[in-house]
Amino acid sequence: MVTKPSLPKPVQKLVVDGAYATKRNLTLIRTTDTRIAAESAALNKKLEFEEKLTHAKIAADVGVRMVELAGRTKMSKADLAVKIAMTTLSVGTQAFTAYQQQQRLMKESRAAADRRAEELEEQFARSLQAMDRKAALELMVARQRIADAQYPFEAGPGALASNLALAYTPGTLPLLLVMSPAAHHDVDGTRWKGISARAEMELQEYHTRTLLRPVLADRSFTWPNRPLYEGDLAGRPTIVLGSKVTRERLTVWLGGCHLDPAASPPVQDSFDVLKLGYLDAHVWTPELVAHVNATSSLPQIFEIPQPGSDPILLDRLNQEAAARAIALCAVAAMDAYYLLTKPGYDEQIDHAVRAAALFGEDWPVDQTLPLWQLADPAYHLLHRARRYLRSGDEAAAELETCLALNILAGHRTVPLDATTDELAREAVHGSAARHHLRLATAILSELPDTRDAAATLRHALQTMPDQPGIEASRDDDLL
């Protein structure tokens, strides 16, 4: 059975109140019209009765006078006729005067009735206008109340921006991370309860390094979210992260705003980046649990779940792993932002991948970002070389290092006739900074001497005089 969506209770109340108000208005209109019509009919009947009564009085008065005159005097018929005519003329004159007065009274009565009707209409119009203003105000208040009830932060729009302004001067706020609490679409979502708060705790170390400012919202929300953007996030580089639980499966989504300086519009839509299932007890081997304990940011020690053991042990392990996986997604987005905007940025993804344990095993070496759009492409290549080296791919590590030095030497393509000595010399005298040379030397020192290019580059860099360079440099011709 399909259920129709119901309106929020404040809106339902407004609709009911509006219906009652309309009914009252219609009743008032009908009552006013009926009263005016009844007053007009009564006034007309009264005037007609008074007119007939006046005519009857005149006729009776003339008859009585004639009878009295004929009885008191012995007038001739001609004199009597003249007297009757004169009396009739006098009475007629009085009657005409009375008629004129009657007409004037009727005209005044109709004018008074018309004025009364106009006053009632004006009063009714003013009443309607007042009711409309009241209804509009109540509707606006109800909409604002509904919006506040749905706003991600209970303090309302602008509170987050105001609170951050107390702690940070303009330009000093790290990259902001706004987290939506997990939205539970299951009847029973207790297995993932508190997962968002635990993920926020996992990200606090990046707050300590002033790389990220995580903030957990009070209510779940979706993204894009116009009230949230206009109320607190406009103009602020922000990662927006959330999760949802459906059929005991946790889905992590990412969005943001102002993350790419060249992007238009400034809001980046949300998309799913990770799906996690609830892992059974047999997955949690002693080695995996030991790795979780060794990389935990909390003093808590997780136990290996055994058949018949307390189910809460398995829940805690799954929650811990999921929280680290959510943190891994946030760190990947943070790295992507700083790679686009900050030269000499030390990437943090490797630490997050190790902490994510089982969920970080298949994380890619590369961020798949356009190399020539990065703020420091050579330094990113050196980070990739270190990851290849740790994964055991020495050839790829050597190649990435050579590509990084080639970029620092000012070449877009690798010169076919250039030797490794020349490449190292050009890189050192080119745009290489201390952080480039330090990481390149560390990578080359870990590569075996059997890698000819790596050995030659290592020797060339170690025998060259120290070149101070700058800590954060960038060749604008490479953009």
C-alpha positions in Angstrom: 0.0 0.0 0.0 1.4 3.4 -1.0 1.1 6.0 1.8 0.7 9.6 0.9 3.3 12.0 2.3 1.9 14.0 5.2 2.5 17.7 5.8 4.4 18.8 8.9 2.2 19.5 11.9 2.8 23.3 11.9 1.7 23.4 8.2 -1.3 21.2 8.9 -2.4 23.6 11.7 -2.0 26.6 9.3 -4.2 24.9 6.7 -6.9 24.1 9.2 -6.8 27.6 10.7 -7.0 29.0 7.2 -10.0 26.9 6.4 -11.9 28.0 9.6 -11.0 31.6 8.9 -12.4 31.4 5.3 -15.6 29.8 6.7 -15.9 32.6 9.2 -15.4 35.2 6.5 -18.1 33.7 4.3 -20.5 33.6 7.2 -19.8 37.2 8.0 -20.4 38.2 4.4 -23.8 36.3 4.2 -24.9 37.7 7.6 -24.0 41.3 6.6 -25.8 41.0 3.3 -28.9 39.5 4.9 -29.0 42.2 7.6 -28.7 45.1 5.1 -31.4 43.6 2.9 -33.7 43.1 5.9 -33.1 46.7 7.1 -33.9 48.1 3.7 -37.1 46.1 3.3 -38.3 47.2 6.8 -37.5 50.8 6.0 -39.5 50.7 2.7 -42.5 49.1 4.3 -42.5 51.7 7.1 -42.3 54.6 4.5 -45.2 53.1 2.5 -47.3 52.6 5.6 -46.6 56.2 6.7 -47.5 57.5 3.2 -50.9 55.6 3.1 -51.6 56.8 6.7 -51.0 60.4 5.7 -53.3 60.2 2.7 -56.0 58.6 4.9 -55.6 61.3 7.5 -55.9 64.0 4.9 -59.1 62.5 3.4 -60.6 62.0 6.8 -59.7 65.6 7.8 -61.3 67.1 4.7 -64.5 65.1 5.2 -64.8 66.1 8.8 -64.3 69.7 8.1 -66.9 69.7 5.3 -69.4 68.1 7.6 -68.7 70.5 10.4 -68.9 73.5 8.0 -72.1 72.3 6.4 -73.8 71.9 9.9 -72.7 75.2 11.3 -73.6 77.4 8.4 -76.3 77.8 6.0 -74.1 78.4 3.0 -75.3 78.2 -0.6 -74.1 75.4 -2.7 -71.8 77.7 -4.7 -70.2 79.1 -1.5 -69.9 75.6 -0.1 -68.2 74.4 -3.3 -65.8 77.3 -3.2 -65.1 76.7 0.5 -64.5 73.0 -0.2 -62.2 73.8 -3.1 -60.2 76.2 -0.9 -60.0 73.7 1.9 -59.0 71.0 -0.5 -56.3 73.2 -1.9 -55.0 74.0 1.6 -55.1 70.3 2.6 -53.4 69.3 -0.7 -50.7 71.8 -0.1 -50.1 70.4 3.3 -50.1 66.9 1.8 -47.6 67.9 -0.8 -45.4 69.4 1.8 -45.7 66.2 3.9 -44.9 64.2 0.8 -41.7 66.2 0.1 -40.7 65.7 3.7 -41.4 62.0 3.4 -39.3 61.8 0.2 -36.4 63.6 1.9 -36.6 61.3 4.8 -36.5 58.3 2.5 -33.5 59.7 0.6 -31.7 60.3 3.9 -32.6 56.8 5.1 -31.3 55.2 1.9 -28.1 57.3 2.1 -27.6 56.2 5.8 -28.1 52.6 4.7 -25.6 53.0 1.9 -23.1 54.6 4.3 -23.6 51.8 6.7 -23.1 49.2 4.0 -19.9 50.9 2.9 -18.7 51.0 6.5 -19.4 47.3 6.8 -17.6 46.6 3.6 -14.5 48.6 4.6 -14.6 47.0 8.1 -14.8 43.6 6.4 -11.9 44.4 4.0 -9.7 45.6 6.9 -10.5 42.5 8.8 -9.6 40.4 5.7 -6.3 42.3 5.3 -5.4 41.8 9.0 -6.2 38.1 8.7 -4.1 37.8 5.6 -1.2 39.6 7.3 -1.5 37.4 10.3 -1.7 34.2 8.2 1.3 35.3 6.2 3.3 36.0 9.3 2.2 32.7 10.9 3.2 30.8 7.7 6.6 32.5 7.6 7.2 31.7 11.3 6.1 28.1 10.7 8.4 27.7 7.6 11.3 29.1 9.6 10.5 26.8 12.5 10.4 23.8 10.1 13.7 25.0 8.5 15.3 25.4 11.9 14.1 21.9 12.9 15.7 20.5 9.8 18.9 22.5 9.9 22.0 20.3 10.6 23.0 22.3 13.6 20.6 22.9 16.5 21.9 26.4 17.1 20.6 27.4 13.7 22.1 29.1 10.6 25.2 31.2 11.2 26.1 29.7 14.5 28.9 27.5 13.2 30.5 30.4 11.2 30.2 32.7 14.2 31.8 30.1 16.6 34.7 29.5 14.2 35.2 33.3 13.9 35.9 33.4 17.6 38.8 30.9 17.3 40.3 31.8 14.0 41.3 35.0 12.3 40.5 35.4 8.6 42.7 33.2 6.5 43.9 30.9 9.4 41.0 28.4 9.5 42.2 25.0 8.3 40.2 23.0 5.8 36.7 22.5 7.2 35.1 19.1 7.4 31.4 19.0 8.2 30.2 15.5 9.0 26.6 14.3 8.8 25.6 11.7 11.4 24.8 8.4 9.9 21.3 8.2 8.6 19.7 4.9 9.6 17.2 3.6 7.2 17.0 0.2 8.9 14.5 -0.5 11.7 17.4 -1.5 13.9 20.5 0.5 13.3 22.2 -0.2 16.6 25.2 -2.1 15.0 26.5 1.2 13.5 25.3 3.4 16.4 27.8 6.2 17.2 29.9 5.5 14.1 30.1 9.2 13.0 31.3 10.4 16.5 34.0 7.7 16.5 35.1 8.8 13.0 35.3 12.4 14.2 37.6 11.3 17.0 39.8 9.4 14.5 40.3 12.7 12.6 41.3 14.8 15.6 45.0 14.2 15.0 44.7 16.2 11.7 43.0 19.0 13.7 46.0 19.0 16.0 48.3 19.4 12.9 46.0 22.3 11.8 45.3 20.5 8.5 41.6 19.8 9.1 38.8 21.1 11.3 36.2 18.3 11.7 32.7 19.3 12.9 30.0 16.8 13.5 26.5 18.1 12.9 23.6 17.5 15.2 21.2 16.2 12.6 21.6 14.1 9.5 21.4 16.0 6.2 21.9 15.5 2.5 24.2 17.5 0.2 23.9 19.9 -1.6 22.1 21.7 1.1 21.3 25.4 0.3 20.4 26.5 3.9 23.6 25.0 5.3 25.8 26.5 2.5 24.3 30.0 2.7 24.1 29.9 6.5 27.6 28.7 7.4 29.7 27.5 4.5 29.7 30.2 1.8 33.2 31.2 0.9 34.8 28.5 3.1 36.7 25.5 1.6 34.8 22.6 3.1 34.6 18.9 2.8 31.1 17.5 3.5 31.0 13.8 4.5 28.2 11.6 5.5 27.0 8.0 5.8 23.8 6.0 5.6 22.8 2.6 6.8 20.6 0.4 4.7 20.1 -3.3 5.4 23.1 -3.3 7.8 25.3 -1.9 5.0 27.2 1.3 5.6 27.6 3.7 2.6 30.0 6.7 2.8 29.4 9.7 0.6 31.5 12.8 0.0 30.8 16.3 -1.3 32.0 19.8 -0.6 32.3 23.4 -1.6 35.1 25.8 -2.7 37.5 22.8 -2.9 38.7 23.6 -6.4 39.5 27.2 -6.9 38.8 26.9 -10.7 35.5 25.1 -10.3 32.2 26.8 -11.1 29.7 26.6 -9.4 31.6 26.5 -6.1 29.5 23.6 -4.7 30.6 20.0 -5.4 27.8 17.5 -5.5 27.9 14.4 -3.2 28.6 10.9 -4.5 29.1 7.5 -2.8 32.8 6.6 -2.3 32.7 3.5 -0.1 30.4 0.7 0.8 31.0 -1.5 3.9 29.3 -4.6 5.1 29.2 -6.0 8.6 32.1 -8.5 8.9 31.5 -11.8 10.6 33.6 -13.2 13.4 35.7 -15.5 11.2 37.1 -12.5 9.3 38.7 -11.1 12.4 41.9 -13.2 12.6 44.3 -12.7 15.4 46.8 -10.9 13.1 44.1 -8.5 11.9 42.9 -7.7 15.5 46.5 -7.2 16.5 47.0 -4.7 13.6 43.9 -2.8 14.7 45.2 -2.6 18.3 48.6 -1.5 17.1 47.3 1.3 15.0 44.5 2.5 17.3 44.4 6.1 18.4 42.6 5.1 21.6 43.9 3.1 24.6 41.1 0.6 24.1 42.3 -3.0 23.4 40.0 -5.0 21.1 39.5 -8.7 21.8 39.3 -11.5 19.2 35.6 -12.5 18.9 35.1 -16.2 19.5 32.0 -18.4 18.9 29.6 -17.9 21.8 31.4 -14.7 23.0 29.6 -11.4 23.7 28.2 -10.0 20.4 29.3 -6.6 21.5 32.9 -7.5 20.9 32.2 -8.0 17.2 30.1 -4.8 17.1 33.0 -2.8 18.5 35.5 -4.2 16.0 33.2 -3.5 13.1 32.5 0.0 14.4 36.2 0.7 14.8 37.1 -0.5 11.3 34.2 1.5 9.8 35.2 4.6 11.6 38.7 4.3 10.3 37.4 3.7 6.8 35.3 6.9 7.0 38.4 8.8 8.2 40.3 7.4 5.3 37.8 8.9 2.9 38.1 12.2 4.6 41.9 12.2 4.5 41.8 11.3 0.8 39.6 14.3 0.1 41.9 16.5 2.4 45.0 15.4 0.5 43.3 16.1 -2.9 42.5 19.7 -1.8 46.0 20.5 -0.5 47.6 18.9 -3.5 45.7 21.4 -5.7 46.4 24.4 -3.5 49.6 23.9 -1.3 53.1 23.4 -2.6 55.3 21.1 -0.6 52.4 19.4 1.0 53.2 16.2 3.0 50.5 13.7 2.0 48.7 12.0 4.9 46.9 9.2 3.1 49.6 6.6 3.9 49.0 6.9 7.6 45.2 6.7 7.1 45.6 3.6 4.9 47.6 1.8 7.5 45.1 2.6 10.2 42.2 1.4 8.0 43.6 -2.1 8.1 41.4 -4.4 6.1 39.5 -1.6 4.3 42.7 0.1 3.2 44.4 -2.8 1.5 43.2 -2.0 -2.0 43.6 1.7 -1.8 45.2 3.0 -5.0 48.8 4.5 -5.1 47.7 7.5 -7.1 45.0 10.1 -6.3 44.2 10.2 -10.1 44.4 14.0 -10.1 45.6 15.8 -13.2 49.4 16.1 -12.6 49.8 19.5 -14.2 47.0 21.0 -12.1 48.8 20.2 -8.9 50.5 22.9 -6.8 53.7 20.7 -6.6 53.6 17.9 -9.2 57.2 16.8 -8.5 56.6 16.3 -4.8 53.5 14.3 -5.5 55.5 12.0 -7.8 58.0 11.5 -5.1 55.2 10.5 -2.7 54.0 8.0 -5.3 57.5 6.7 -5.7 57.7 6.0 -1.9 54.4 4.1 -2.1 55.6 2.0 -4.9 58.8 1.3 -3.0 56.8 0.2 0.1 54.7 -2.1 -2.0 57.8 -3.7 -3.5 57.7 -2.2 -7.0 61.3 -0.9 -7.2 61.1 -0.2 -11.0 58.0 2.0 -10.6 59.6 3.8 -7.6 62.7 4.5 -9.7 60.7 5.7 -12.7 58.5 8.1 -10.5 61.7 9.5 -8.9 63.2 10.2 -12.3 60.0 11.8 -13.5 60.0 14.1 -10.5 63.6 15.2 -11.0 62.8 15.7 -14.6 60.0 18.1 -13.7 62.2 19.9 -11.3 64.9 20.3 -14.0 62.3 22.2 -16.1 61.5 19.5 -18.7 58.0 18.5 -19.7 59.3 15.4 -21.4 62.3 13.2 -20.6 65.3 14.2 -22.8 66.5 11.1 -24.6 70.2 12.1 -24.6 70.3 13.3 -20.9 72.3 11.3 -18.4 71.2 10.8 -14.8 74.1 13.0 -13.7 72.8 15.8 -15.9 69.2 15.3 -14.7 70.3 15.5 -11.0 72.4 18.6 -11.7 69.6 20.3 -13.6 67.0 19.5 -10.9 69.2 20.8 -8.1 70.0 24.0 -10.0 66.4 24.2 -11.2 63.3 24.5 -9.0 64.1 21.8 -6.5 63.5 22.8 -2.9 64.8 21.2 0.3 61.6 19.1 0.7 62.1 17.7 -2.9 65.7 16.8 -2.3 65.1 15.3 1.1 62.4 12.9 0.0 64.2 12.0 -3.3 67.4 11.2 -1.4 65.4 9.1 1.1 63.8 7.1 -1.7 67.0 6.6 -3.6 68.8 5.4 -0.5 66.3 2.6 -0.1 66.6 1.4 -3.6 69.3 -1.3 -4.2 72.5 -0.6 -6.1 71.3 -3.0 -8.8 69.0 -0.2 -10.0 71.5 1.7 -12.1 69.6 4.9 -12.5 68.8 5.0 -8.8 72.4 4.4 -7.8 73.7 7.1 -10.2 71.1 9.6 -9.0 71.8 8.9 -5.4 75.5 9.4 -5.9 75.0 12.6 -7.8 72.7 14.1 -5.2 75.0 13.1 -2.3 78.1 14.6 -3.9 76.6 17.9 -4.9 76.9 20.8 -2.6 73.8 21.6 -0.6 71.4 23.8 -2.5 69.1 25.6 0.0 66.3 26.4 -2.5 63.0 27.4 -0.9 60.6 25.3 1.2 57.6 25.7 -1.1 58.4 26.5 -4.7 56.5 26.1 -7.9 57.4 26.6 -11.5 54.6 28.6 -13.0 55.6 27.5 -16.5 54.5 23.9 -15.6 50.9 24.9 -14.9 
